[in-house]
Amino acid sequence: MATPSAQTPAARKAAADRQATLDELVGIASRHANGQLMEMCHRMVAALLDMTSAGPDPKLAARRIKSGNLLKENAYAYFHLACTGIELALRKELGQLSPQPRPAAQVALSLVPLEEMDQKLAFGVVSRPFDIQHSEQLASLGVRLGVLLGRDLVRAAVNPFRPEVLLVALEQAWREFEPDQEAHALIVPLLRPGLVFDLGPMYEALNERLKPARGRGGERFAKTDDSAARKAERARRDASVAQQLRGLFGSEGAPQMADLDIPLIPDLPQGGG
């Protein structure tokens, strides 16, 4: 008796193709993020050094100036941390989509730390404008990921490419970059649309990659298939009419379909009235 873990060659190939597609999706998202992160760093520097929004607290203003100058002089260091963090976060989220089954005896309940709960709630609020802005693209992406993984759909809360994953990666990169712990909170107000890199092109590229072949460039083939279907339907109708005529006139006297271009009208007496 074969063990449940045994896989046929076809199943192994399908799993390998699926994993290759997931890896490609991570590459697409990472390239789009990496291409815009340096410009985002420049906007972050400008926002940190803008004292019109610093408030009356002189300590906060001094902290913003210090962090802004640090980022200005070492933008590439944060760029590297953010690029690496985004890719690792996406791969981790994708790995959690299909967790390995475990025996029931090994399943144990665990309490989520309060800090983790607070962070999730906070980033739920931070990511909401991005969720609303890209809601249609995220919904399409969830459906297409579900098709790829053999599921109904991937819910928005567990979509590996949801904005929250990217924003948390940017915040964690800042924590690694900024040695002053009191300055760690400066990053959260900066994670907003217009300052964070545009997520729209990334979601568009991900959806485009997951489109079936007919949707990605098969319009011409679709039109050909539709035309062929219409011709076949006409041929079936013509054959049905011919069969009815043979029933009326007999198999020998039935007119051919080619002769039916002009209706057969019997000779009628000519008259002026």
C-alpha positions as CSV (number, residue, x, y, z in Angstrom):
1,M,0.0,0.0,0.0
2,A,1.5,3.4,-1.0
3,T,2.1,5.9,1.7
4,P,0.1,9.2,1.6
5,S,3.3,11.1,1.1
6,A,4.2,9.3,-2.2
7,Q,3.7,11.6,-5.2
8,T,3.4,10.8,-8.8
9,P,5.8,12.4,-11.3
10,A,3.0,14.6,-12.6
11,A,2.2,15.8,-9.0
12,R,5.9,16.5,-8.3
13,K,6.2,18.4,-11.6
14,A,3.0,20.4,-10.8
15,A,4.4,21.3,-7.3
16,A,7.7,22.3,-8.8
17,D,6.0,24.5,-11.4
18,R,3.8,26.1,-8.7
19,Q,6.9,26.8,-6.5
20,A,8.7,28.3,-9.5
21,T,5.8,30.6,-10.1
22,L,5.7,31.7,-6.4
23,D,9.4,32.4,-6.6
24,E,8.9,34.4,-9.7
25,L,6.1,36.5,-8.0
26,V,8.5,37.3,-5.1
27,G,11.1,38.4,-7.7
28,I,8.5,40.6,-9.4
29,A,7.4,42.3,-6.1
30,S,11.0,42.7,-5.0
31,R,12.1,44.4,-8.3
32,H,9.2,46.8,-8.1
33,A,10.0,47.7,-4.5
34,N,13.8,48.0,-5.1
35,G,13.3,50.2,-8.0
36,Q,11.4,52.8,-5.9
37,L,12.9,52.5,-2.5
38,M,15.7,55.0,-3.0
39,E,13.3,57.7,-4.1
40,M,11.2,56.8,-1.0
41,C,14.3,57.3,1.2
42,H,14.7,60.8,-0.2
43,R,11.0,61.6,0.6
44,M,11.5,60.3,4.1
45,V,14.5,62.5,4.6
46,A,12.5,65.6,3.4
47,A,9.6,64.6,5.8
48,L,11.9,64.1,8.8
49,L,13.7,67.4,8.3
50,D,10.5,69.4,7.7
51,M,10.1,71.2,11.0
52,T,6.6,72.6,10.1
53,S,5.2,69.2,11.2
54,A,7.6,68.6,14.1
55,G,5.3,70.0,16.8
56,P,6.3,72.1,19.8
57,D,8.5,69.4,21.5
58,P,12.2,70.4,21.0
59,K,13.4,66.9,21.9
60,L,11.2,65.5,19.1
61,A,12.4,68.1,16.7
62,A,16.1,67.3,17.5
63,R,15.4,63.6,17.2
64,R,13.8,64.1,13.7
65,I,16.8,66.2,12.6
66,K,19.2,63.6,13.8
67,S,17.4,60.7,12.2
68,G,16.8,62.7,9.0
69,N,20.5,63.4,8.6
70,L,21.4,59.8,9.4
71,L,19.1,58.6,6.7
72,K,20.4,61.3,4.3
73,E,24.0,60.3,4.8
74,N,23.4,56.5,4.9
75,A,20.4,56.0,2.6
76,Y,22.0,53.0,0.9
77,A,22.2,51.1,4.2
78,Y,18.5,51.5,4.8
79,F,17.8,50.7,1.2
80,H,19.7,47.4,1.5
81,L,17.9,46.5,4.8
82,A,14.5,47.3,3.3
83,C,15.1,45.3,0.1
84,T,16.3,42.3,2.0
85,G,13.5,42.6,4.6
86,I,10.7,42.8,2.0
87,E,11.9,39.7,0.1
88,L,12.3,37.7,3.3
89,A,8.8,38.8,4.5
90,L,7.2,37.8,1.2
91,R,8.8,34.4,1.3
92,K,7.8,33.8,4.9
93,E,4.2,34.7,4.1
94,L,4.1,32.5,1.0
95,G,5.5,29.6,3.2
96,Q,2.6,30.1,5.6
97,L,0.0,29.7,2.9
98,S,0.5,26.0,2.7
99,P,1.7,24.8,6.1
100,Q,2.7,21.2,6.5
101,P,0.1,19.1,8.3
102,R,1.0,18.1,11.8
103,P,-0.5,15.3,14.0
104,A,-3.3,16.5,16.3
105,A,-1.2,15.6,19.3
106,Q,1.4,18.1,18.4
107,V,-1.1,21.0,18.0
108,A,-0.9,23.3,21.1
109,L,-2.5,26.6,21.8
110,S,-0.1,29.5,22.4
111,L,-0.8,33.0,23.6
112,V,0.1,35.9,21.3
113,P,2.4,38.4,23.0
114,L,0.7,41.8,23.8
115,E,3.3,43.7,21.8
116,E,2.7,41.6,18.7
117,M,-1.1,42.2,19.1
118,D,-0.5,45.9,19.5
119,Q,1.7,46.0,16.4
120,K,-0.8,44.1,14.3
121,L,-3.6,46.4,15.3
122,A,-1.4,49.5,14.7
123,F,-0.4,48.3,11.2
124,G,-3.9,47.4,10.4
125,V,-4.7,51.1,10.8
126,V,-1.6,52.1,8.9
127,S,-2.2,49.8,6.0
128,R,-5.9,50.6,5.6
129,P,-5.5,53.5,3.2
130,F,-3.3,51.2,1.0
131,D,-5.9,48.4,1.2
132,I,-8.7,50.8,0.1
133,Q,-6.6,52.3,-2.7
134,H,-5.6,48.9,-4.2
135,S,-8.7,46.9,-3.2
136,E,-9.6,45.8,-6.7
137,Q,-6.1,44.7,-7.5
138,L,-5.8,42.9,-4.2
139,A,-9.1,41.1,-4.8
140,S,-8.0,39.9,-8.2
141,L,-4.7,38.8,-6.9
142,G,-6.3,36.8,-4.1
143,V,-8.5,34.9,-6.6
144,R,-5.6,34.2,-8.9
145,L,-3.4,33.0,-6.1
146,G,-6.2,30.7,-5.0
147,V,-6.3,29.2,-8.5
148,L,-2.5,28.7,-8.5
149,L,-2.6,27.0,-5.1
150,G,-5.7,24.9,-5.9
151,R,-7.9,26.8,-3.4
152,D,-11.1,28.8,-3.7
153,L,-9.2,32.1,-3.0
154,V,-6.6,33.6,-0.8
155,R,-8.3,35.9,1.7
156,A,-7.1,39.5,2.0
157,A,-5.9,38.9,5.6
158,V,-3.5,36.2,4.5
159,N,-2.5,37.5,1.1
160,P,1.3,37.4,1.1
161,F,1.5,40.6,-1.0
162,R,-0.9,42.6,1.2
163,P,0.3,46.2,2.0
164,E,0.7,45.3,5.7
165,V,3.5,42.8,4.9
166,L,5.5,45.5,3.0
167,L,4.9,48.2,5.6
168,V,6.0,46.0,8.5
169,A,9.1,45.1,6.6
170,L,9.9,48.8,6.1
171,E,9.4,49.5,9.8
172,Q,11.6,46.6,10.9
173,A,14.3,47.7,8.5
174,W,14.1,51.2,10.2
175,R,14.5,49.6,13.6
176,E,17.7,47.8,12.4
177,F,18.9,51.0,10.7
178,E,18.3,53.5,13.5
179,P,20.4,52.8,16.7
180,D,18.4,55.2,18.8
181,Q,15.4,53.3,20.1
182,E,13.5,56.5,20.9
183,A,13.6,57.3,17.2
184,H,12.0,54.0,16.1
185,A,8.5,55.5,16.4
186,L,9.4,58.2,13.8
187,I,8.9,55.8,10.9
188,V,5.2,54.9,11.5
189,P,3.8,58.3,10.6
190,L,5.8,58.2,7.4
191,L,4.2,55.0,6.2
192,R,1.5,56.6,4.2
193,P,0.4,56.9,0.6
194,G,2.4,59.4,-1.4
195,L,5.5,58.9,0.7
196,V,5.8,55.1,0.5
197,F,6.5,53.8,-3.0
198,D,3.6,53.2,-5.3
199,L,2.2,49.7,-4.9
200,G,-0.1,49.9,-7.9
201,P,2.5,48.9,-10.6
202,M,3.6,46.0,-8.5
203,Y,0.1,44.6,-8.1
204,E,-0.6,45.1,-11.8
205,A,2.5,43.1,-12.7
206,L,1.6,40.3,-10.2
207,N,-1.9,40.0,-11.6
208,E,-0.6,40.1,-15.2
209,R,1.8,37.2,-14.4
210,L,-1.0,35.1,-12.9
211,K,-3.4,35.6,-15.8
212,P,-4.1,32.5,-17.9
213,A,-2.6,32.4,-21.3
214,R,-5.9,33.4,-22.9
215,G,-5.9,36.6,-20.8
216,R,-2.3,37.5,-21.2
217,G,-2.2,37.5,-25.0
218,G,-4.6,35.0,-26.3
219,E,-7.3,37.5,-27.5
220,R,-6.5,36.6,-31.1
221,F,-6.9,32.9,-30.3
222,A,-10.1,33.6,-28.4
223,K,-11.6,35.4,-31.4
224,T,-10.5,32.5,-33.6
225,D,-12.2,30.0,-31.3
226,D,-15.4,32.1,-31.2
227,S,-15.4,32.4,-35.0
228,A,-14.9,28.7,-35.4
229,A,-17.7,28.0,-32.9
230,R,-20.1,30.3,-34.9
231,K,-19.2,28.5,-38.2
232,A,-19.8,25.2,-36.6
233,E,-23.2,26.3,-35.3
234,R,-24.2,27.5,-38.7
235,A,-23.1,24.2,-40.2
236,R,-25.3,22.3,-37.7
237,R,-28.3,24.5,-38.5
238,D,-27.8,24.0,-42.3
239,A,-27.5,20.3,-41.8
240,S,-30.7,20.3,-39.7
241,V,-32.6,22.2,-42.4
242,A,-31.3,19.8,-45.1
243,Q,-32.4,16.8,-43.1
244,Q,-35.9,18.3,-42.8
245,L,-36.1,19.0,-46.5
246,R,-35.0,15.4,-47.3
247,G,-37.9,14.3,-45.1
248,L,-40.3,16.4,-47.1
249,F,-39.0,15.8,-50.7
250,G,-37.3,12.5,-50.3
251,S,-33.7,11.7,-50.4
252,E,-33.4,11.9,-54.2
253,G,-35.5,15.1,-54.7
254,A,-34.1,17.1,-51.8
255,P,-32.5,20.3,-52.9
256,Q,-28.9,20.9,-52.0
257,M,-28.0,23.7,-49.5
258,A,-26.0,25.4,-52.2
259,D,-29.2,25.7,-54.3
260,L,-31.1,27.4,-51.4
261,D,-29.5,30.8,-51.9
262,I,-32.6,31.9,-53.8
263,P,-35.9,30.6,-52.4
264,L,-37.8,28.1,-54.5
265,I,-41.0,29.8,-55.5
266,P,-43.4,27.9,-57.8
267,D,-44.4,29.6,-61.1
268,L,-47.3,31.9,-60.5
269,P,-49.8,33.1,-63.1
270,Q,-48.9,36.5,-64.5
271,G,-51.5,39.2,-64.1
272,G,-51.8,42.9,-63.8
273,G,-53.9,42.7,-60.7
